Amino acid sequence: MKTSFVYLLAALAAAGMHMQAQAQQERVWRCGNEYTNNATMAQQRGCKVMEGGNVTIVQGSRPVAAAAASSSTSAVRAPAGSPRVDGADQRARDGEARSVLESELKKAEERQAQLLREYNNGEPEKQGGEARNYQKYLDRVAEMKAEISRNESDIAGIRREIGRLPATR
């Protein structure tokens, strides 16, 4: 029984090698940046036979011409197929975005003022058990400092966004 199993494995291995050899015998021609396995087309175009290892080709999308991609104006173009927005509608949207951002900026600035008052130049009031446990106090001061820093970053980001909006008329 063991010998028949070994013969079966040997036969399967031989068949697999034969199929692999047949697959590798198919010729591939290179025509500039294109590859083909069509002999008649390759002869018509004067392509060269590829020798050596296997060739794997991954089909990609065609690149957009560089001249079309980079325009001389700095205006941002909407993707093809997107609906056009009337100038008045766009101004209204920009105005609404500006008012939302300005209200967010006002809230963030008020929060920053509150955080700075509580921080008290790095010496906030001690709370509860912090009088007995100085490390708790130091941890809270460090957290307050980090929160002030995050809030400053938020304020700077909101100001950048407001700066990107078109100027109001």
Secondary structure, 3 states (H helix, E strand, C coil): CHHHHHHHHHHHHHHHHHHHHHHHHCCCEEECCEEECCHHHHHHHCCEECCCCCCCCCCCCCCCCHHHHCCCCCCCCCCCCCCCCCHHHHHHHHHHHHHHHHHHHHHHHHHHHHHHHHHHHHCCCCCHHHHCCHHHHHHHHHHHHHHHHHHHHHHHHHHHHHHHCCCCC
